[in-house]
Amino acid sequence: MASILDDLAPETLALLEHQCHTIPKEQLHRPGPDFLDDYFVPSSRSPQVLRSLGQLYNHGRLAGTGYLSILPVDQGIEHTAGASFGPNPMYFDPENIIRLALEGDCNAVATTFGTFGTVARRYAHKIPFLVKINHNELLTYPNTYDQILFGSVEKAWNLGATAVGATVYFGSEESNRQIQEVAAAFERAHELGMATVLWCYTRNNAFKTKDKDFHVAADLTGQANHLGVTIGADIIKQKLPENNGGFSTLGFGKTHPAMYSQLASDHPIDLTRYQVANCYMGRIGLINSGGESLGNGDRDAAIKTAIINKRAGGQGLISGRKAFQRPFAEGVALLHAIQDVYLDDSITLA
């Protein structure tokens, strides 16, 4: 029987041998079948929120594992619909987004008020809905970068949503307003019994230098995660870290030498573990984003990202473009390949 690990690139296979000597795995709160009982039940979440979290964690191929595979398709607003769906125009029809999530056996589908508003009555009882309530639209000229609300939490609830999702651009001029808006929205979502997912992205032109893009630095994204957990996110979405030393290089914030010498190395699993640590040592799950589609290498790239996330102590991937910017059957197969990593017991915490 073929294994998900067959025919992977040597650098991907090498990830399976890595041992983490930074933050010990014994200090992490690990994903597993009892994750909700162990970490959410003792929290302030209401029974209604626990039920919604149970719907997320107990749907699809990864049901009952403590891991998540979510299909996100909000790029029609974030990146323009033509750029997003041009490679596969069937997804201009929002019903096909839901079909892909269902055929791909995902835990949930994350998309827009508009998409869910056209199909909710047909699909709300078949797969958990995660409604993205704010977006960065790019029709303004020159482009501005700001997450603005596109609807209310009540509207998401009326559409049958299991969860609401939002983005905060931490580090941006507008971040204080976004933090307050999202904190209030998440509080209301919890009052209505919905779960909450936060896209904890960093955004500031100063974070990108000639040599490095610190928008994906472990120290900056880790702190964004910590702020996201603090304002009431039940699940954190974050980009996979690619470097470190954003605070120290840019000369702001507060640091400690241990952040760079003991709590992280330059290995991608160790960098990602620092992100997990900032999610209260894994009490709140970290799901990493799948990134853009680059073509033929997408399957291997997705498996590599999943291995890094799982071995670091994360809870899964939220991967969209690699799945929907290709023929339908191939998109389903890619989602299943990601899930296979989390179902493979031989891939363990580093």
C-alpha positions as CSV (number, residue, x, y, z in Angstrom):
1,M,0.0,0.0,0.0
2,A,1.4,3.4,-1.0
3,S,2.4,5.7,1.8
4,I,2.1,9.5,1.8
5,L,5.8,9.6,2.4
6,D,6.7,7.8,-0.8
7,D,8.6,9.8,-3.4
8,L,9.1,12.9,-1.3
9,A,12.0,15.2,-1.8
10,P,15.1,14.4,0.4
11,E,14.8,17.7,2.3
12,T,11.2,16.9,3.1
13,L,12.0,13.4,4.4
14,A,14.8,14.9,6.5
15,L,12.1,16.8,8.5
16,L,11.0,13.4,9.8
17,E,14.4,12.9,11.5
18,H,14.6,16.3,13.2
19,Q,14.6,16.4,17.0
20,C,13.7,19.6,18.7
21,H,16.2,20.8,21.3
22,T,14.5,24.2,21.9
23,I,11.0,23.9,23.6
24,P,10.6,20.3,24.8
25,K,7.6,18.4,23.4
26,E,6.7,17.4,26.9
27,Q,5.8,21.0,27.7
28,L,3.2,21.2,24.9
29,H,-0.5,20.5,25.1
30,R,-0.8,18.1,22.3
31,P,-3.6,17.5,19.8
32,G,-5.6,14.3,20.3
33,P,-9.0,12.8,20.6
34,D,-9.5,14.3,24.1
35,F,-8.3,17.8,23.2
36,L,-11.7,19.5,23.7
37,D,-12.3,17.7,27.0
38,D,-8.8,18.4,28.3
39,Y,-8.3,22.1,27.3
40,F,-11.6,23.7,26.4
41,V,-14.0,22.2,28.9
42,P,-12.0,23.8,31.9
43,S,-12.0,27.2,30.1
44,S,-14.7,29.9,30.1
45,R,-16.3,28.6,26.9
46,S,-20.0,27.9,27.2
47,P,-21.7,24.6,26.4
48,Q,-22.9,26.1,23.1
49,V,-19.4,27.1,22.1
50,L,-18.1,23.6,23.1
51,R,-20.8,22.1,20.9
52,S,-19.6,24.3,18.0
53,L,-16.0,23.3,18.6
54,G,-17.0,19.7,18.7
55,Q,-18.6,20.1,15.3
56,L,-15.4,21.5,13.9
57,Y,-13.1,18.8,15.4
58,N,-15.4,15.9,14.7
59,H,-16.2,16.3,11.0
60,G,-14.5,14.9,8.0
61,R,-11.5,12.5,7.7
62,L,-9.8,14.0,10.7
63,A,-12.8,13.7,12.9
64,G,-11.8,12.8,16.5
65,T,-8.1,13.2,16.0
66,G,-7.6,16.7,17.4
67,Y,-6.4,17.9,14.0
68,L,-8.1,20.2,11.5
69,S,-8.2,20.4,7.7
70,I,-10.1,23.5,6.6
71,L,-10.7,24.8,3.0
72,P,-10.6,28.6,2.9
73,V,-11.9,30.5,-0.1
74,D,-12.1,34.2,0.6
75,Q,-9.5,35.2,-2.0
76,G,-12.1,36.5,-4.4
77,I,-12.2,39.6,-2.2
78,E,-8.7,39.5,-0.9
79,H,-6.9,39.0,-4.2
80,T,-9.7,39.8,-6.8
81,A,-12.0,37.1,-8.1
82,G,-10.3,37.0,-11.5
83,A,-6.9,36.4,-10.1
84,S,-8.2,33.7,-7.7
85,F,-10.5,31.8,-10.0
86,G,-8.9,32.4,-13.3
87,P,-6.9,29.2,-13.1
88,N,-10.2,27.3,-12.5
89,P,-13.3,29.4,-13.3
90,M,-15.7,26.8,-12.0
91,Y,-15.2,28.4,-8.6
92,F,-16.8,31.6,-9.6
93,D,-19.9,29.5,-8.8
94,P,-19.8,29.4,-5.0
95,E,-21.5,26.0,-4.7
96,N,-18.4,24.3,-6.1
97,I,-16.4,25.7,-3.2
98,I,-18.7,23.8,-0.8
99,R,-18.6,20.7,-3.0
100,L,-14.8,20.7,-2.9
101,A,-14.8,20.9,0.9
102,L,-17.3,18.1,1.1
103,E,-15.5,15.8,-1.4
104,G,-12.2,16.7,0.2
105,D,-13.5,15.5,3.6
106,C,-12.6,18.8,5.4
107,N,-13.5,19.6,8.9
108,A,-15.0,22.9,7.7
109,V,-15.2,25.4,4.9
110,A,-14.2,29.0,5.4
111,T,-15.5,31.6,3.0
112,T,-17.6,34.8,2.6
113,F,-21.0,36.1,3.5
114,G,-21.8,36.1,-0.2
115,T,-20.9,32.5,-0.8
116,F,-22.7,31.1,2.2
117,G,-25.7,33.4,1.5
118,T,-26.3,31.6,-1.8
119,V,-26.0,28.0,-0.6
120,A,-26.6,28.0,3.2
121,R,-30.0,26.2,3.1
122,R,-28.6,23.4,1.0
123,Y,-25.3,22.8,2.9
124,A,-25.4,24.3,6.4
125,H,-26.3,20.9,7.9
126,K,-23.7,19.0,5.8
127,I,-20.5,20.7,6.7
128,P,-19.5,23.3,9.4
129,F,-19.5,26.8,8.0
130,L,-16.7,29.3,9.1
131,V,-17.8,32.7,8.0
132,K,-15.0,35.3,7.4
133,I,-16.5,38.5,8.7
134,N,-13.8,41.0,7.6
135,H,-11.6,41.4,4.5
136,N,-9.0,43.5,2.9
137,E,-10.5,44.6,-0.5
138,L,-8.1,45.7,-3.2
139,L,-10.3,47.8,-5.5
140,T,-9.2,51.1,-3.9
141,Y,-6.5,52.9,-5.9
142,P,-3.8,53.2,-4.8
143,N,-4.2,50.0,-2.8
144,T,-4.7,50.3,0.9
145,Y,-4.3,47.5,3.4
146,D,-7.0,47.4,6.0
147,Q,-9.3,44.7,7.3
148,I,-12.9,46.0,7.4
149,L,-16.1,44.3,8.5
150,F,-18.3,43.0,5.7
151,G,-21.2,41.9,7.9
152,S,-22.3,41.1,11.4
153,V,-21.8,38.2,13.7
154,E,-25.6,37.9,13.9
155,K,-25.7,37.5,10.1
156,A,-23.2,34.6,10.3
157,W,-25.3,33.0,13.0
158,N,-28.4,33.3,10.8
159,L,-26.6,31.6,8.0
160,G,-26.0,28.6,10.2
161,A,-22.4,29.2,10.9
162,T,-20.5,27.0,13.3
163,A,-17.7,29.6,13.6
164,V,-16.7,33.1,12.6
165,G,-13.3,34.0,11.3
166,A,-11.5,37.4,11.1
167,T,-8.1,38.9,10.3
168,V,-6.1,41.4,12.3
169,Y,-3.1,43.1,10.7
170,F,-0.9,43.3,13.7
171,G,1.7,46.0,13.4
172,S,-0.4,48.2,11.0
173,E,-1.6,51.7,11.7
174,E,-5.2,50.3,11.8
175,S,-4.4,47.4,14.2
176,N,-5.7,49.0,17.3
177,R,-9.2,49.5,15.7
178,Q,-9.1,46.0,14.3
179,I,-8.2,44.4,17.6
180,Q,-11.1,46.1,19.3
181,E,-13.5,45.2,16.5
182,V,-12.5,41.6,16.4
183,A,-12.4,41.2,20.2
184,A,-16.0,42.6,20.3
185,A,-17.1,40.3,17.4
186,F,-15.5,37.2,19.0
187,E,-17.2,38.0,22.4
188,R,-20.6,38.2,20.6
189,A,-19.9,35.0,18.6
190,H,-19.2,33.2,21.9
191,E,-22.4,34.6,23.4
192,L,-24.3,33.1,20.4
193,G,-22.5,29.8,20.8
194,M,-20.1,30.0,17.8
195,A,-16.4,29.2,17.7
196,T,-13.8,31.8,16.7
197,V,-10.8,31.6,14.3
198,L,-8.3,34.4,13.9
199,W,-6.0,35.0,11.0
200,C,-3.0,36.5,13.0
201,Y,-1.2,38.3,10.2
202,T,1.5,41.0,10.5
203,R,1.4,44.0,8.2
204,N,3.8,46.9,8.1
205,N,6.0,48.1,5.2
206,A,8.8,48.5,7.7
207,F,8.7,44.7,8.4
208,K,10.2,44.1,5.0
209,T,13.8,44.9,4.4
210,K,16.1,44.5,1.4
211,D,17.3,41.2,2.8
212,K,14.3,39.6,4.6
213,D,10.6,39.7,4.9
214,F,9.9,39.8,8.7
215,H,6.2,39.4,8.1
216,V,7.0,35.7,8.5
217,A,9.5,36.0,11.3
218,A,8.9,33.6,14.2
219,D,9.2,36.3,16.9
220,L,6.7,38.7,15.2
221,T,4.2,36.0,14.2
222,G,4.5,34.4,17.6
223,Q,3.6,37.6,19.3
224,A,0.7,38.1,16.9
225,N,-0.5,34.6,17.9
226,H,-0.2,35.5,21.6
227,L,-2.3,38.6,21.1
228,G,-4.9,36.6,19.1
229,V,-5.3,34.0,21.8
230,T,-5.7,36.9,24.3
231,I,-8.6,38.5,22.5
232,G,-10.6,35.2,22.4
233,A,-9.6,33.1,19.4
234,D,-10.4,29.4,19.8
235,I,-8.1,28.6,16.8
236,I,-5.2,30.6,15.4
237,K,-4.3,30.7,11.8
238,Q,-0.8,31.8,10.9
239,K,1.7,31.7,8.0
240,L,4.5,29.3,8.3
241,P,7.6,31.1,9.7
242,E,10.5,31.5,7.4
243,N,13.0,33.4,9.5
244,N,13.5,35.0,13.0
245,G,14.8,38.2,14.6
246,G,12.2,40.7,13.5
247,F,12.2,42.5,16.8
248,S,16.0,42.5,17.2
249,T,16.7,43.5,13.6
250,L,14.1,46.2,13.3
251,G,14.9,47.5,16.8
252,F,11.5,47.6,18.5
253,G,9.4,45.7,21.0
254,K,10.8,43.8,23.9
255,T,13.1,40.8,23.6
256,H,15.1,38.4,25.7
257,P,18.2,36.6,24.4
258,A,16.5,33.2,25.1
259,M,14.0,34.0,22.3
260,Y,16.7,33.5,19.8
261,S,19.3,31.2,21.5
262,Q,17.1,28.7,23.5
263,L,13.5,28.9,22.4
264,A,14.1,28.7,18.6
265,S,16.7,27.7,16.0
266,D,16.7,28.3,12.3
267,H,15.0,25.0,11.7
268,P,11.4,25.3,10.4
269,I,10.0,22.9,12.9
270,D,11.7,24.8,15.8
271,L,10.5,28.2,14.4
272,T,6.9,26.8,14.2
273,R,7.1,25.4,17.7
274,Y,7.8,28.9,18.9
275,Q,4.5,29.9,17.2
276,V,2.8,27.0,19.0
277,A,4.3,28.1,22.4
278,N,2.7,31.5,21.9
279,C,-0.7,29.8,21.6
280,Y,-0.5,29.1,25.3
281,M,1.8,26.1,24.6
282,G,-0.8,24.6,22.4
283,R,-3.9,25.0,24.5
284,I,-5.2,27.0,21.6
285,G,-4.6,25.2,18.3
286,L,-2.3,26.6,15.6
287,I,-3.2,25.9,12.0
288,N,-0.8,27.1,9.4
289,S,-1.8,28.5,6.0
290,G,-1.1,26.5,2.9
291,G,0.2,29.4,0.8
292,E,-0.2,30.2,-2.9
293,S,-0.3,27.7,-5.7
294,L,3.0,27.3,-7.6
295,G,1.9,24.5,-9.9
296,N,3.3,21.0,-10.2
297,G,5.1,21.1,-6.8
298,D,2.0,21.9,-4.8
299,R,1.4,18.4,-3.4
300,D,5.0,18.1,-2.1
301,A,4.9,21.6,-0.7
302,A,1.6,21.0,1.1
303,I,2.9,17.7,2.6
304,K,6.0,19.5,3.7
305,T,4.0,22.2,5.4
306,A,1.8,19.7,7.1
307,I,4.8,17.7,8.4
308,I,6.4,20.9,9.8
309,N,3.1,21.9,11.5
310,K,2.4,18.5,13.0
311,R,5.9,17.8,14.2
312,A,6.0,21.3,15.8
313,G,2.8,20.6,17.7
314,G,0.3,22.4,15.5
315,Q,-3.2,21.2,14.8
316,G,-3.5,21.3,11.0
317,L,-3.6,23.3,7.8
318,I,-6.0,25.7,6.3
319,S,-5.2,25.4,2.6
320,G,-7.1,26.9,-0.3
321,R,-5.4,28.0,-3.4
322,K,-3.3,24.8,-3.8
323,A,-6.7,22.9,-3.9
324,F,-9.1,25.1,-5.8
325,Q,-6.7,26.5,-8.4
326,R,-6.5,23.1,-10.1
327,P,-9.0,20.5,-11.5
328,F,-11.6,19.4,-9.0
329,A,-10.4,15.8,-8.6
330,E,-6.8,17.0,-8.1
331,G,-7.9,19.5,-5.5
332,V,-9.7,16.7,-3.6
333,A,-6.6,14.5,-3.8
334,L,-4.4,17.3,-2.5
335,L,-6.7,17.9,0.5
336,H,-6.5,14.1,1.2
337,A,-2.7,14.2,1.0
338,I,-2.6,16.9,3.6
339,Q,-5.0,14.9,5.8
340,D,-2.9,11.7,5.4
341,V,0.0,13.4,7.2
342,Y,-2.2,13.9,10.3
343,L,-3.5,10.4,10.0
344,D,0.0,8.8,9.8
345,D,1.0,7.8,13.3
346,S,4.6,7.4,12.3
347,I,4.8,11.2,11.9
348,T,5.2,12.3,15.6
349,L,6.1,15.4,17.6
350,A,9.8,16.4,17.2
